[in-house]
Amino acid sequence: MKNARGAGERRHKVSIMKRTTTVTNLESTATYTAEAVTRWAAIEPLTARELLIAQQSQIYSEATNKITFGWTASFDATAKDQIKFGTRIYEIVGSPTNVGEAKRQIEVMAVERT
């Protein structure tokens, strides 16, 4: 299977950070980010071909990295959330994808923020 990743290739321990917004008073809000879950993942920069395709898409035009997780039905990261690897922060772009509809891998397109 093309692009199949075994557990050994998911060598990056990452945290999925959930972003929540709270109304502090009638005119202002505060945004908080809290670690929701820690998982193993593979983090790769997009290939030149993938980057060209992503840039032509309205949804994935900012994407610079692909982050691959093992399948779990409870994966609930969305475009509002972030992925943290060490001191690096990745913002999720678009919706996570069930690769090949095979329920083996979840792929997330992301952009690294400094």
Secondary structure, DSSP 8 states (H G I E B T S, - for coil): -TT---GGG--EEEEEEEEEEEE-SSS-EEEEEEEEEEEEEEEEE--HHHHHHHHTSTTTTT--EEEEEE--TT----TT-EEEETTEEEEEEEEEEEGGGSSSEEEEEEEEE-
